[in-house]
């Protein structure tokens, strides 16, 4: 016992005290280094932002010389610094609009940053690859198209999705090739593709029929949206045949498209399929009939309102009938207090 006390007092306790002091000193040191690094990097970022802004808003054409000199003023050899310069260029690209942004791609190239982005894309980590792909996409670096393309079939869903959108954003080719794209496209990516369509004005694919008859439902939906955007009705018979699709989302996409394309011949088809559809598609059918419907739709809705039990479809049916013939409700449902109440709600949702 005495021996233990001796070692405890003379060795263990002092060692613990020394260890505790070292831990405290290391913690304080790390904190000091972190704060210094944080302030230093913040100053570097401010310097980068100021330089890029001045460079962008001056008429100087010799970007290469000015950038070469500026690199000497910052730790450009560090990965974090290159990343900071890239993010600052992207911020300028996203926050400033108009012709003044035209030199941004040249600035990106003059810094040698395409090589930096390419190294990120060649990383083993998929999320690092996504960063590099994002650089090419946002800065519209079309020369990176081929490097991005090979990841469109990657097994990682997120990386594949990023590459898919980036490639469409960068490519100067027609989009006909998408008819064979085998992977599911998320709703967000579908919206991104349509946004790119609005901005880049892609020509309608020559093989649009292959799109709307593809095995991939995502491509079918995109094909339908392209037809609506271009008001393309050459393949209207193929489009109408999709009302028999086993995929309810495709059927809904077609139903919505019919009102934008004003395909009045679809009216009897929609009425025939109404009973077998789910609530969401029934509402879509009623909304489309409000645009392309005529007397046949009025008779159909009259019958439906006398037997309808679902509040959502009943409300939409009243709205559709009121759109097609406002006087019809007054003359044929004047003693139906529920319909009268729904009509008032249609006219004023706050009632």
C-alpha positions in Angstrom: 0.0 0.0 0.0 2.9 2.3 0.9 4.5 1.6 -2.4 1.3 2.5 -4.3 1.0 5.8 -2.4 4.6 6.5 -3.3 4.1 5.9 -7.0 0.8 7.8 -6.9 2.3 10.9 -5.3 5.6 11.0 -7.1 4.7 9.7 -10.6 1.0 9.2 -11.5 -0.3 12.6 -10.1 2.5 14.7 -11.6 2.0 12.9 -15.0 -1.7 13.6 -14.9 -1.0 17.2 -14.0 1.5 17.5 -16.8 -1.0 15.8 -19.2 -3.7 18.2 -18.2 -1.5 21.2 -18.7 -0.5 20.0 -22.1 -4.1 19.4 -23.1 -5.0 22.9 -22.0 -2.0 24.5 -23.8 -2.8 22.5 -27.0 -6.5 23.5 -26.8 -5.6 27.2 -26.3 -3.0 27.0 -29.1 -5.4 25.4 -31.5 -8.0 28.1 -30.7 -5.5 30.9 -31.3 -4.4 29.3 -34.6 -8.1 28.8 -35.6 -9.0 32.4 -34.9 -5.9 33.7 -36.7 -6.6 31.4 -39.7 -10.2 32.5 -39.7 -9.3 36.2 -39.8 -6.6 35.6 -42.3 -8.9 33.7 -44.7 -11.6 36.3 -44.2 -9.1 39.0 -45.2 -8.0 36.9 -48.2 -11.6 36.5 -49.3 -12.2 40.2 -49.0 -9.2 40.9 -51.1 -10.4 38.3 -53.7 -13.8 39.8 -53.9 -12.5 43.3 -54.3 -10.1 42.3 -57.0 -12.7 40.3 -59.0 -15.2 43.1 -58.8 -12.7 45.7 -60.0 -11.6 43.3 -62.7 -15.2 42.7 -63.9 -16.2 46.4 -63.9 -13.1 47.8 -65.7 -12.5 47.8 -69.4 -9.1 46.1 -69.1 -8.7 43.3 -71.5 -5.4 41.9 -70.2 -6.9 39.7 -67.6 -4.0 37.3 -67.6 -1.4 39.8 -66.5 -3.5 41.3 -63.8 -4.5 37.9 -62.5 -0.9 36.7 -62.6 0.2 39.6 -60.5 -2.7 39.2 -58.1 -1.9 35.5 -57.5 1.4 36.7 -55.9 -0.6 38.6 -53.3 -2.6 35.6 -52.0 -1.6 32.0 -51.1 -2.9 30.8 -54.4 -1.0 27.5 -54.3 -3.3 26.4 -51.4 -6.3 24.3 -52.3 -8.5 26.3 -49.9 -7.5 29.5 -51.7 -8.4 28.2 -55.2 -11.7 27.0 -53.8 -12.3 30.5 -52.4 -11.5 32.2 -55.7 -13.8 29.7 -57.5 -16.7 30.3 -55.1 -16.2 34.1 -55.3 -16.4 33.9 -59.1 -19.5 31.8 -58.9 -21.1 34.3 -56.5 -20.4 37.1 -59.0 -21.9 35.0 -61.8 -25.1 34.4 -59.7 -25.5 37.9 -58.3 -24.8 40.0 -61.3 -26.9 39.9 -64.4 -26.5 41.3 -67.9 -23.6 41.8 -70.4 -21.2 42.7 -67.6 -21.0 39.0 -66.7 -19.6 38.1 -70.1 -15.9 38.1 -69.0 -16.5 35.8 -66.0 -15.7 32.7 -67.9 -12.5 34.2 -69.2 -11.5 35.2 -65.7 -12.2 31.6 -64.5 -9.9 30.3 -67.3 -7.2 32.9 -66.7 -6.9 31.8 -63.1 -6.4 28.3 -64.3 -9.3 27.1 -62.4 -10.7 24.6 -64.9 -7.8 22.4 -63.9 -8.7 22.8 -60.3 -12.3 21.8 -61.0 -11.2 18.9 -63.1 -9.1 17.6 -60.2 -12.2 17.7 -58.0 -14.1 15.8 -60.6 -11.4 13.1 -60.7 -11.5 12.7 -57.0 -12.4 9.4 -55.5 -15.1 11.0 -53.3 -18.5 11.4 -55.1 -19.4 14.6 -53.2 -16.1 16.2 -54.3 -16.8 15.2 -57.9 -20.2 17.0 -57.6 -18.4 20.2 -56.6 -16.3 20.2 -59.7 -19.2 19.4 -61.9 -21.1 22.2 -60.3 -18.3 24.6 -61.2 -18.5 23.7 -64.9 -22.3 23.9 -64.9 -22.6 27.3 -63.2 -19.8 28.9 -65.0 -20.9 27.4 -68.4 -17.5 25.9 -69.1 -18.6 24.0 -72.2 -15.1 22.4 -72.7 -15.9 20.3 -69.7 -18.9 18.6 -71.4 -17.1 15.4 -72.2 -15.7 15.0 -68.7 -19.1 15.5 -67.2 -20.9 13.1 -69.6 -19.2 9.9 -68.4 -20.8 10.4 -64.9 -24.3 10.3 -66.4 -24.3 6.6 -65.9 -22.6 6.5 -62.5 -24.0 4.1 -59.9 -24.3 7.0 -57.3 -27.7 8.5 -57.8 -26.8 12.0 -56.6 -23.6 12.2 -58.7 -25.5 10.9 -61.7 -28.2 13.5 -61.2 -25.7 16.3 -61.0 -23.9 15.1 -64.1 -27.2 14.8 -66.0 -28.2 18.4 -65.3 -24.7 19.8 -65.9 -24.4 18.0 -69.2 -27.7 19.3 -70.5 -26.6 22.8 -69.3 -23.3 22.6 -71.1 -24.0 20.7 -74.3 -24.4 22.4 -77.6 -25.9 19.2 -79.1 -29.6 18.5 -79.6 -31.4 16.6 -76.9 -32.5 13.7 -79.1 -30.2 11.4 -77.2 -32.3 11.6 -74.1 -34.9 9.3 -75.5 -32.7 6.4 -74.5 -31.8 7.7 -71.0 -32.5 4.8 -68.7 -32.6 6.4 -65.2 -35.3 7.9 -63.2 -35.3 11.7 -63.2 -36.4 13.4 -60.0 -39.2 16.0 -60.0 -36.6 18.7 -59.1 -34.4 17.6 -62.0 -37.4 17.7 -64.3 -38.0 21.3 -63.3 -34.3 22.1 -63.8 -34.5 20.6 -67.4 -37.5 22.7 -68.2 -35.8 25.8 -66.7 -32.8 25.1 -69.0 -35.3 24.7 -71.9 -36.7 28.2 -71.3 -33.2 29.7 -71.1 -31.3 27.8 -73.8 -34.2 27.4 -76.2 -33.4 23.9 -77.3 -35.1 22.9 -80.5 -37.8 20.3 -80.1 -36.2 16.8 -80.5 -36.8 15.3 -83.9 -37.5 12.0 -82.2 -40.1 13.4 -79.8 -42.3 10.4 -80.5 -39.5 8.2 -79.1 -39.6 10.3 -76.0 -43.3 9.9 -75.3 -43.2 6.2 -76.1 -40.0 5.5 -74.1 -39.8 2.9 -71.4 -38.6 5.5 -68.9 -41.6 7.3 -67.4 -39.4 10.3 -66.6 -38.5 10.8 -70.3 -42.1 10.4 -71.3 -43.1 13.2 -68.9 -40.3 15.4 -70.2 -41.4 14.7 -73.8 -45.0 15.7 -73.0 -43.8 18.9 -71.4 -41.6 19.7 -74.4 -44.7 19.2 -76.6 -46.6 21.7 -74.5 -43.7 24.2 -74.5 -43.5 24.1 -78.3 -47.3 23.7 -78.8 -46.4 20.6 -80.8 -49.5 18.6 -81.8 -48.1 16.6 -84.7 -47.9 13.5 -82.4 -51.3 14.2 -80.8 -52.6 10.7 -81.6 -49.6 9.2 -79.7 -50.2 11.6 -76.9 -53.9 10.6 -76.6 -52.9 6.9 -76.6 -51.0 7.6 -73.4 -54.3 8.2 -71.6 -54.3 4.4 -71.4 -50.9 4.2 -69.8 -50.5 2.0 -66.7 -48.6 4.8 -65.0 -51.0 7.2 -63.3 -48.4 10.1 -63.3 -48.1 9.8 -67.1 -51.8 9.9 -67.5 -52.0 13.0 -65.3 -49.2 14.6 -67.3 -51.2 14.0 -70.5 -54.4 15.2 -69.0 -52.8 18.5 -68.0 -51.1 18.8 -71.4 -54.5 18.5 -73.2 -55.7 21.8 -71.9 -52.5 23.6 -72.8 -52.6 22.1 -76.3 -56.4 22.7 -76.7 -57.0 19.2 -78.0 -60.8 19.3 -78.0 -61.1 15.8 -79.5 -59.9 14.5 -76.1 -63.1 15.5 -74.4 -65.0 12.1 -74.8 -61.9 10.2 -73.9 -61.5 12.1 -70.6 -65.2 11.6 -69.7 -64.9 7.8 -70.4 -61.8 7.4 -68.2 -63.1 9.6 -65.4 -64.8 6.9 -63.3 -61.7 4.7 -63.2 -59.3 7.4 -62.1 -58.0 8.3 -58.7 -59.1 11.5 -57.0 -56.0 13.5 -58.1 -56.5 12.6 -61.8 -60.2 13.2 -61.6 -59.5 16.7 -60.5 -57.1 17.2 -63.3 -59.7 15.9 -65.8 -62.3 18.4 -64.5 -59.8 21.2 -64.8 -59.0 20.2 -68.4 -62.7 19.9 -69.3 -63.1 23.4 -68.1 -60.8 24.4 -71.0 -61.7 22.0 -73.8 -65.2 20.9 -72.8 -68.5 21.7 -74.4 -72.1 20.5 -74.1 -71.0 16.9 -73.6 -69.0 17.9 -70.5 -71.9 19.9 -69.1 -74.2 16.9 -69.3 -71.6 14.7 -67.8 -70.9 17.0 -64.9 -74.7 17.5 -64.3 -75.0 13.8 -63.9 -71.9 13.5 -61.7 -73.1 16.3 -59.3 -76.3 14.4 -58.6 -74.3 11.4 -57.5 -70.9 12.7 -56.4 -69.9 12.0 -52.8 -66.3 13.2 -52.8 -66.0 16.9 -51.6 -62.9 17.7 -53.5 -64.2 16.4 -56.9 -67.6 18.0 -56.2 -66.0 21.3 -55.7 -64.0 21.1 -58.8 -67.0 19.9 -60.8 -69.0 22.9 -59.7 -66.0 25.2 -60.7 -65.8 23.5 -64.1 -69.5 23.8 -64.8 -69.5 27.4 -63.7 -66.6 28.0 -66.2 -68.4 26.2 -69.1 -71.8 27.7 -68.5 -72.4 30.0 -65.5 -76.2 30.2 -66.1 -76.5 26.4 -66.0 -76.0 26.1 -62.3 -78.6 28.8 -61.7 -81.3 27.2 -63.8 -80.7 23.5 -62.9 -79.5 23.5 -59.3 -81.4 26.4 -57.8 -83.0 24.2 -55.1 -79.8 22.3 -54.3 -78.5 24.2 -51.4 -75.3 22.3 -51.2 -74.4 23.1 -54.8 -75.4 26.8 -54.3 -73.1 26.9 -51.3 -70.2 25.4 -53.2 -70.8 27.9 -56.0 -70.6 30.8 -53.6 -67.3 29.3 -52.3 -66.1 29.0 -55.9 -66.8 32.7 -56.5 -65.4 33.7 -53.1 -63.1 31.1 -51.4 -63.5 33.0 -48.1 -67.1 32.1 -47.8 
